[in-house]
Amino acid sequence: MKKMLSFFAFFNFFLISVSIAFASGGAEEKSLVKVIPDYTLLIQMGLFLSLIFVLNILLYKPILSIIERRKKQLEESENEIKLFNESVEKRVAEYDEKLRQAKIKGSELKKEIIQEGVNQAKNIVDVVRNEIPVIAQKFQQEMDKEVEKAKLILDSHSKKLSLEIAQKVLGRPVQ
């Protein structure tokens, strides 16, 4: 490729120098630039076409192939990004669904625990309610016993007290 480029460069330089030599004509002319439509026009057209050919091979085609490659890479990257975004959206949807299911399950579990607590509280209250009459009966029996004891004590004290009062009022011992 470099040999071809150097050959075309040398060939172009040669054709340009030949065209300049023939265009200048001779020493008798005073003007440096003359445009005369002669065979140099064909040489310049040949140079121009060879320059287009060389630039097409060395510059335009490689640049266009690079641009196409980059365009394909961008399209592939965009496709990968779309697939990744779809995957992310799918996973987010799955996560949201699992989170919603977990919240529902947690709510149901909370309700079950609360219901279980309510049932245990009812059982405890029922047990206590059933024990209350027994405790009340025992308390009543103990109170009856205490009242009987208190009556006995008060009876004995009342007899003693009435004797003392009678002795003090009468001023003498009473039997």
TIMAR-922753 format. One record per residue: residue in one letter; x, y, z of N, C-alpha, C in turn. Coordinates in steps of 0.02 Angstrom, whole numbers, plus 50000, padded with zeros to 5 digits. Example, Ala and Ser with C-alpha at 12.3 -4.5 7.8 and 13.67 -1.06 7.14 Angstrom:
residues 2
NODE | rose | neast | nnorth | nup | caeast | canorth | caup | ceast | cnorth | cup
NODE | A | 50660 | 49716 | 50390 | 50615 | 49775 | 50390 | 50660 | 49835 | 50390 .
NODE | S | 50642 | 49888 | 50354 | 50684 | 49947 | 50357 | 50645 | 50002 | 50394 .
end
This chain:
residues 175
NODE | rose | neast | nnorth | nup | caeast | canorth | caup | ceast | cnorth | cup
NODE | M | 50041 | 49940 | 50000 | 50000 | 50000 | 50000 | 50043 | 50062 | 50000 .
NODE | K | 50098 | 50062 | 50041 | 50142 | 50120 | 50043 | 50180 | 50128 | 49977 .
NODE | K | 50198 | 50071 | 49946 | 50233 | 50074 | 49881 | 50188 | 50104 | 49829 .
NODE | M | 50123 | 50085 | 49831 | 50076 | 50111 | 49783 | 50067 | 50186 | 49793 .
NODE | L | 50063 | 50208 | 49856 | 50056 | 50278 | 49871 | 50117 | 50317 | 49847 .
NODE | S | 50176 | 50292 | 49860 | 50237 | 50328 | 49839 | 50241 | 50330 | 49762 .
NODE | F | 50219 | 50276 | 49729 | 50219 | 50276 | 49656 | 50172 | 50330 | 49629 .
NODE | F | 50111 | 50334 | 49656 | 50063 | 50384 | 49633 | 50088 | 50454 | 49649 .
NODE | A | 50119 | 50463 | 49706 | 50145 | 50529 | 49723 | 50200 | 50549 | 49673 .
NODE | F | 50245 | 50503 | 49660 | 50299 | 50518 | 49611 | 50270 | 50531 | 49542 .
NODE | F | 50221 | 50491 | 49522 | 50190 | 50499 | 49456 | 50155 | 50567 | 49452 .
NODE | N | 50119 | 50587 | 49504 | 50086 | 50652 | 49505 | 50138 | 50709 | 49502 .
NODE | F | 50191 | 50702 | 49540 | 50243 | 50754 | 49539 | 50273 | 50759 | 49469 .
NODE | F | 50285 | 50703 | 49438 | 50313 | 50702 | 49370 | 50265 | 50736 | 49321 .
NODE | L | 50200 | 50719 | 49325 | 50152 | 50749 | 49279 | 50145 | 50824 | 49291 .
NODE | I | 50146 | 50845 | 49352 | 50140 | 50917 | 49367 | 50201 | 50954 | 49340 .
NODE | S | 50260 | 50926 | 49352 | 50321 | 50959 | 49328 | 50322 | 50962 | 49252 .
NODE | V | 50299 | 50910 | 49217 | 50296 | 50910 | 49144 | 50247 | 50962 | 49120 .
NODE | S | 50189 | 50966 | 49154 | 50139 | 51014 | 49133 | 50163 | 51086 | 49143 .
NODE | I | 50200 | 51098 | 49196 | 50227 | 51165 | 49208 | 50280 | 51181 | 49155 .
NODE | A | 50321 | 51132 | 49138 | 50374 | 51145 | 49089 | 50344 | 51160 | 49021 .
NODE | F | 50293 | 51124 | 49001 | 50263 | 51137 | 48936 | 50221 | 51200 | 48936 .
NODE | A | 50193 | 51217 | 48993 | 50150 | 51275 | 48996 | 50190 | 51340 | 48994 .
NODE | S | 50250 | 51338 | 49020 | 50289 | 51400 | 49022 | 50312 | 51421 | 48952 .
NODE | G | 50316 | 51375 | 48907 | 50331 | 51391 | 48837 | 50403 | 51408 | 48825 .
NODE | G | 50424 | 51465 | 48837 | 50493 | 51485 | 48825 | 50511 | 51545 | 48867 .
NODE | A | 50571 | 51571 | 48854 | 50596 | 51627 | 48894 | 50569 | 51693 | 48869 .
NODE | E | 50541 | 51696 | 48808 | 50518 | 51759 | 48780 | 50454 | 51784 | 48812 .
NODE | E | 50419 | 51742 | 48845 | 50356 | 51764 | 48876 | 50370 | 51793 | 48944 .
NODE | K | 50336 | 51849 | 48961 | 50347 | 51883 | 49024 | 50297 | 51863 | 49078 .
NODE | S | 50241 | 51840 | 49061 | 50190 | 51822 | 49110 | 50204 | 51752 | 49137 .
NODE | L | 50197 | 51744 | 49202 | 50211 | 51680 | 49233 | 50153 | 51631 | 49226 .
NODE | V | 50092 | 51655 | 49227 | 50034 | 51611 | 49224 | 49998 | 51624 | 49158 .
NODE | K | 49989 | 51571 | 49120 | 49952 | 51574 | 49058 | 49904 | 51515 | 49056 .
NODE | V | 49845 | 51526 | 49034 | 49797 | 51472 | 49026 | 49786 | 51463 | 48952 .
NODE | I | 49815 | 51410 | 48928 | 49808 | 51394 | 48857 | 49778 | 51324 | 48853 .
NODE | P | 49721 | 51316 | 48822 | 49691 | 51250 | 48817 | 49729 | 51207 | 48767 .
NODE | D | 49777 | 51170 | 48790 | 49815 | 51125 | 48748 | 49820 | 51057 | 48783 .
NODE | Y | 49870 | 51018 | 48769 | 49876 | 50950 | 48797 | 49887 | 50951 | 48873 .
NODE | T | 49909 | 51008 | 48903 | 49918 | 51012 | 48975 | 49852 | 51005 | 49012 .
NODE | L | 49799 | 51026 | 48978 | 49733 | 51017 | 49008 | 49718 | 50943 | 49017 .
NODE | L | 49737 | 50903 | 48968 | 49727 | 50831 | 48974 | 49770 | 50802 | 49030 .
NODE | I | 49831 | 50828 | 49037 | 49875 | 50805 | 49091 | 49846 | 50822 | 49159 .
NODE | Q | 49820 | 50883 | 49166 | 49791 | 50904 | 49230 | 49728 | 50863 | 49245 .
NODE | M | 49689 | 50849 | 49193 | 49630 | 50807 | 49204 | 49651 | 50737 | 49225 .
NODE | G | 49704 | 50712 | 49195 | 49731 | 50646 | 49215 | 49756 | 50647 | 49287 .
NODE | L | 49790 | 50701 | 49305 | 49814 | 50709 | 49375 | 49754 | 50711 | 49423 .
NODE | F | 49704 | 50749 | 49405 | 49645 | 50755 | 49448 | 49611 | 50687 | 49457 .
NODE | L | 49603 | 50651 | 49402 | 49570 | 50586 | 49406 | 49612 | 50536 | 49446 .
NODE | S | 49678 | 50538 | 49436 | 49721 | 50493 | 49475 | 49720 | 50512 | 49549 .
NODE | L | 49716 | 50577 | 49565 | 49711 | 50600 | 49634 | 49645 | 50575 | 49665 .
NODE | I | 49591 | 50579 | 49627 | 49527 | 50554 | 49652 | 49532 | 50479 | 49664 .
NODE | F | 49562 | 50443 | 49618 | 49569 | 50370 | 49626 | 49611 | 50353 | 49688 .
NODE | V | 49667 | 50388 | 49695 | 49712 | 50375 | 49753 | 49677 | 50393 | 49818 .
NODE | L | 49643 | 50451 | 49819 | 49608 | 50472 | 49880 | 49551 | 50423 | 49896 .
NODE | N | 49518 | 50399 | 49845 | 49464 | 50351 | 49856 | 49491 | 50288 | 49890 .
NODE | I | 49547 | 50264 | 49864 | 49576 | 50203 | 49892 | 49606 | 50214 | 49961 .
NODE | L | 49643 | 50269 | 49969 | 49681 | 50280 | 50031 | 49643 | 50317 | 50085 .
NODE | L | 49593 | 50357 | 50066 | 49561 | 50399 | 50117 | 49487 | 50385 | 50124 .
NODE | Y | 49449 | 50390 | 50070 | 49376 | 50386 | 50076 | 49352 | 50317 | 50097 .
NODE | K | 49376 | 50265 | 50065 | 49352 | 50197 | 50082 | 49370 | 50178 | 50153 .
NODE | P | 49432 | 50190 | 50177 | 49446 | 50173 | 50247 | 49404 | 50213 | 50297 .
NODE | I | 49394 | 50277 | 50282 | 49355 | 50319 | 50328 | 49282 | 50295 | 50328 .
NODE | L | 49256 | 50280 | 50269 | 49187 | 50255 | 50265 | 49179 | 50188 | 50300 .
NODE | S | 49230 | 50144 | 50293 | 49226 | 50080 | 50327 | 49230 | 50089 | 50403 .
NODE | I | 49271 | 50137 | 50426 | 49275 | 50151 | 50498 | 49209 | 50178 | 50523 .
NODE | I | 49179 | 50223 | 50483 | 49115 | 50252 | 50503 | 49062 | 50197 | 50506 .
NODE | E | 49061 | 50152 | 50457 | 49013 | 50097 | 50457 | 49023 | 50051 | 50517 .
NODE | R | 49087 | 50036 | 50532 | 49102 | 49994 | 50590 | 49077 | 50026 | 50654 .
NODE | R | 49090 | 50090 | 50661 | 49068 | 50126 | 50722 | 48991 | 50128 | 50725 .
NODE | K | 48960 | 50137 | 50667 | 48887 | 50139 | 50665 | 48859 | 50072 | 50688 .
NODE | K | 48890 | 50017 | 50663 | 48867 | 49950 | 50683 | 48879 | 49939 | 50758 .
NODE | Q | 48937 | 49962 | 50783 | 48950 | 49956 | 50855 | 48899 | 49995 | 50895 .
NODE | L | 48882 | 50055 | 50872 | 48832 | 50095 | 50908 | 48764 | 50060 | 50907 .
NODE | E | 48745 | 50032 | 50850 | 48681 | 49996 | 50846 | 48682 | 49935 | 50893 .
NODE | E | 48738 | 49899 | 50893 | 48743 | 49841 | 50938 | 48740 | 49863 | 51010 .
NODE | S | 48775 | 49919 | 51026 | 48773 | 49945 | 51095 | 48702 | 49966 | 51114 .
NODE | E | 48668 | 49999 | 51067 | 48599 | 50020 | 51081 | 48554 | 49959 | 51092 .
NODE | N | 48564 | 49907 | 51052 | 48525 | 49846 | 51061 | 48540 | 49814 | 51129 .
NODE | E | 48604 | 49813 | 51147 | 48622 | 49785 | 51213 | 48591 | 49826 | 51269 .
NODE | I | 48592 | 49893 | 51260 | 48562 | 49937 | 51311 | 48487 | 49924 | 51316 .
NODE | K | 48454 | 49916 | 51259 | 48382 | 49902 | 51260 | 48369 | 49836 | 51296 .
NODE | L | 48408 | 49785 | 51278 | 48399 | 49719 | 51311 | 48412 | 49725 | 51386 .
NODE | F | 48465 | 49762 | 51404 | 48481 | 49771 | 51475 | 48424 | 49808 | 51510 .
NODE | N | 48398 | 49861 | 51478 | 48343 | 49898 | 51509 | 48281 | 49854 | 51517 .
NODE | E | 48267 | 49814 | 51466 | 48210 | 49768 | 51472 | 48221 | 49718 | 51528 .
NODE | S | 48283 | 49693 | 51533 | 48299 | 49646 | 51587 | 48291 | 49680 | 51655 .
NODE | V | 48316 | 49741 | 51659 | 48310 | 49778 | 51723 | 48237 | 49790 | 51740 .
NODE | E | 48198 | 49811 | 51690 | 48127 | 49824 | 51702 | 48091 | 49760 | 51724 .
NODE | K | 48109 | 49704 | 51692 | 48079 | 49640 | 51711 | 48097 | 49622 | 51782 .
NODE | R | 48161 | 49631 | 51799 | 48182 | 49614 | 51868 | 48150 | 49661 | 51919 .
NODE | V | 48144 | 49725 | 51901 | 48111 | 49772 | 51947 | 48038 | 49752 | 51957 .
NODE | A | 48005 | 49732 | 51902 | 47935 | 49710 | 51908 | 47930 | 49648 | 51951 .
NODE | E | 47977 | 49600 | 51942 | 47977 | 49540 | 51983 | 47989 | 49558 | 52056 .
NODE | Y | 48037 | 49603 | 52068 | 48051 | 49625 | 52136 | 47990 | 49658 | 52168 .
NODE | D | 47958 | 49703 | 52130 | 47898 | 49736 | 52156 | 47843 | 49685 | 52172 .
NODE | E | 47835 | 49635 | 52128 | 47784 | 49584 | 52140 | 47802 | 49543 | 52202 .
NODE | K | 47865 | 49524 | 52209 | 47886 | 49487 | 52269 | 47876 | 49529 | 52331 .
NODE | L | 47892 | 49594 | 52326 | 47884 | 49639 | 52384 | 47810 | 49644 | 52402 .
NODE | R | 47767 | 49650 | 52351 | 47695 | 49654 | 52364 | 47670 | 49590 | 52396 .
NODE | Q | 47693 | 49533 | 52370 | 47673 | 49468 | 52399 | 47697 | 49463 | 52471 .
NODE | A | 47759 | 49486 | 52483 | 47786 | 49483 | 52551 | 47746 | 49527 | 52598 .
NODE | K | 47725 | 49587 | 52574 | 47684 | 49631 | 52616 | 47617 | 49599 | 52632 .
NODE | I | 47587 | 49567 | 52581 | 47522 | 49534 | 52592 | 47531 | 49477 | 52642 .
NODE | K | 47584 | 49438 | 52632 | 47597 | 49381 | 52677 | 47610 | 49407 | 52748 .
NODE | G | 47650 | 49461 | 52753 | 47663 | 49490 | 52819 | 47600 | 49516 | 52852 .
NODE | S | 47557 | 49547 | 52812 | 47493 | 49572 | 52839 | 47450 | 49514 | 52864 .
NODE | E | 47447 | 49460 | 52825 | 47408 | 49402 | 52846 | 47437 | 49371 | 52909 .
NODE | L | 47504 | 49367 | 52911 | 47537 | 49339 | 52970 | 47524 | 49382 | 53031 .
NODE | K | 47526 | 49448 | 53021 | 47512 | 49495 | 53076 | 47440 | 49485 | 53101 .
NODE | K | 47393 | 49477 | 53054 | 47323 | 49466 | 53074 | 47316 | 49401 | 53113 .
NODE | E | 47351 | 49348 | 53089 | 47348 | 49284 | 53123 | 47377 | 49290 | 53194 .
NODE | I | 47432 | 49325 | 53201 | 47463 | 49333 | 53267 | 47417 | 49373 | 53313 .
NODE | I | 47387 | 49426 | 53285 | 47341 | 49466 | 53326 | 47281 | 49423 | 53346 .
NODE | Q | 47255 | 49384 | 53300 | 47198 | 49340 | 53315 | 47217 | 49289 | 53368 .
NODE | E | 47277 | 49262 | 53361 | 47301 | 49213 | 53411 | 47307 | 49246 | 53480 .
NODE | G | 47333 | 49308 | 53480 | 47337 | 49345 | 53544 | 47268 | 49358 | 53574 .
NODE | V | 47220 | 49376 | 53530 | 47152 | 49388 | 53554 | 47122 | 49323 | 53582 .
NODE | N | 47134 | 49268 | 53548 | 47109 | 49203 | 53572 | 47141 | 49185 | 53639 .
NODE | Q | 47206 | 49196 | 53645 | 47239 | 49181 | 53709 | 47212 | 49226 | 53765 .
NODE | A | 47201 | 49290 | 53747 | 47173 | 49336 | 53797 | 47103 | 49313 | 53819 .
NODE | K | 47062 | 49291 | 53770 | 46996 | 49266 | 53787 | 47001 | 49205 | 53832 .
NODE | N | 47046 | 49160 | 53816 | 47056 | 49100 | 53858 | 47075 | 49119 | 53928 .
NODE | I | 47122 | 49166 | 53933 | 47144 | 49188 | 54000 | 47086 | 49220 | 54038 .
NODE | V | 47049 | 49264 | 54003 | 46992 | 49297 | 54035 | 46939 | 49245 | 54056 .
NODE | D | 46926 | 49196 | 54012 | 46878 | 49144 | 54029 | 46901 | 49104 | 54089 .
NODE | V | 46966 | 49087 | 54091 | 46992 | 49050 | 54149 | 46984 | 49091 | 54212 .
NODE | V | 47001 | 49155 | 54207 | 46995 | 49199 | 54266 | 46922 | 49206 | 54286 .
NODE | R | 46878 | 49213 | 54237 | 46807 | 49219 | 54253 | 46781 | 49155 | 54286 .
NODE | N | 46805 | 49098 | 54264 | 46785 | 49036 | 54295 | 46814 | 49029 | 54366 .
NODE | E | 46872 | 49057 | 54376 | 46904 | 49054 | 54442 | 46873 | 49104 | 54491 .
NODE | I | 46845 | 49158 | 54465 | 46819 | 49211 | 54509 | 46765 | 49184 | 54555 .
NODE | P | 46716 | 49145 | 54532 | 46666 | 49119 | 54579 | 46697 | 49074 | 54632 .
NODE | V | 46746 | 49034 | 54611 | 46779 | 48990 | 54660 | 46815 | 49031 | 54711 .
NODE | I | 46852 | 49082 | 54687 | 46889 | 49126 | 54733 | 46840 | 49164 | 54777 .
NODE | A | 46786 | 49188 | 54747 | 46736 | 49225 | 54785 | 46704 | 49180 | 54839 .
NODE | Q | 46691 | 49117 | 54820 | 46662 | 49071 | 54869 | 46711 | 49058 | 54925 .
NODE | K | 46775 | 49048 | 54907 | 46826 | 49037 | 54960 | 46831 | 49099 | 55004 .
NODE | F | 46830 | 49158 | 54971 | 46835 | 49220 | 55010 | 46774 | 49227 | 55056 .
NODE | Q | 46715 | 49209 | 55029 | 46654 | 49214 | 55068 | 46658 | 49166 | 55128 .
NODE | Q | 46684 | 49106 | 55116 | 46690 | 49057 | 55170 | 46739 | 49083 | 55223 .
NODE | E | 46794 | 49112 | 55199 | 46842 | 49139 | 55247 | 46812 | 49197 | 55285 .
NODE | M | 46774 | 49239 | 55248 | 46741 | 49296 | 55282 | 46691 | 49271 | 55334 .
NODE | D | 46655 | 49219 | 55315 | 46606 | 49191 | 55363 | 46643 | 49165 | 55425 .
NODE | K | 46699 | 49132 | 55413 | 46738 | 49107 | 55470 | 46763 | 49165 | 55513 .
NODE | E | 46788 | 49217 | 55479 | 46813 | 49276 | 55516 | 46755 | 49310 | 55554 .
NODE | V | 46697 | 49313 | 55521 | 46639 | 49344 | 55554 | 46620 | 49303 | 55615 .
NODE | E | 46621 | 49237 | 55609 | 46605 | 49194 | 55666 | 46655 | 49204 | 55722 .
NODE | K | 46719 | 49207 | 55703 | 46771 | 49219 | 55754 | 46760 | 49286 | 55787 .
NODE | A | 46746 | 49337 | 55743 | 46736 | 49404 | 55770 | 46674 | 49405 | 55816 .
NODE | K | 46621 | 49367 | 55799 | 46561 | 49364 | 55840 | 46577 | 49333 | 55908 .
NODE | L | 46617 | 49279 | 55904 | 46636 | 49246 | 55967 | 46677 | 49293 | 56011 .
NODE | I | 46724 | 49326 | 55978 | 46766 | 49373 | 56016 | 46724 | 49429 | 56043 .
NODE | L | 46679 | 49456 | 56000 | 46638 | 49512 | 56023 | 46588 | 49489 | 56077 .
NODE | D | 46562 | 49429 | 56070 | 46516 | 49403 | 56121 | 46552 | 49400 | 56189 .
NODE | S | 46613 | 49372 | 56185 | 46649 | 49367 | 56248 | 46667 | 49436 | 56274 .
NODE | H | 46685 | 49480 | 56231 | 46702 | 49548 | 56252 | 46639 | 49586 | 56274 .
NODE | S | 46584 | 49573 | 56239 | 46522 | 49609 | 56259 | 46498 | 49586 | 56328 .
NODE | K | 46505 | 49523 | 56343 | 46485 | 49499 | 56409 | 46530 | 49530 | 56462 .
NODE | K | 46594 | 49531 | 56447 | 46642 | 49559 | 56493 | 46629 | 49634 | 56501 .
NODE | L | 46616 | 49666 | 56448 | 46605 | 49739 | 56448 | 46539 | 49754 | 56484 .
NODE | S | 46488 | 49715 | 56471 | 46424 | 49728 | 56505 | 46431 | 49717 | 56581 .
NODE | L | 46471 | 49668 | 56601 | 46483 | 49657 | 56672 | 46520 | 49716 | 56702 .
NODE | E | 46569 | 49741 | 56665 | 46607 | 49797 | 56691 | 46563 | 49859 | 56697 .
NODE | I | 46521 | 49870 | 56646 | 46477 | 49929 | 56648 | 46428 | 49921 | 56706 .
NODE | A | 46401 | 49862 | 56714 | 46353 | 49851 | 56768 | 46387 | 49861 | 56835 .
NODE | Q | 46448 | 49839 | 56843 | 46484 | 49848 | 56906 | 46496 | 49922 | 56918 .
NODE | K | 46512 | 49960 | 56870 | 46526 | 50030 | 56879 | 46462 | 50068 | 56893 .
NODE | V | 46409 | 50049 | 56861 | 46345 | 50084 | 56873 | 46318 | 50065 | 56942 .
NODE | L | 46322 | 50002 | 56959 | 46295 | 49981 | 57024 | 46345 | 49995 | 57080 .
NODE | G | 46406 | 49995 | 57063 | 46457 | 50008 | 57112 | 46473 | 49948 | 57152 .
NODE | R | 46454 | 49892 | 57130 | 46467 | 49830 | 57165 | 46478 | 49776 | 57115 .
NODE | P | 46509 | 49721 | 57132 | 46520 | 49667 | 57086 | 46455 | 49629 | 57071 .
NODE | V | 46448 | 49611 | 57006 | 46386 | 49577 | 56985 | 46406 | 49507 | 56962 .
NODE | Q | 46362 | 49460 | 56980 | 46376 | 49392 | 56962 | 46328 | 49365 | 56913 .
end
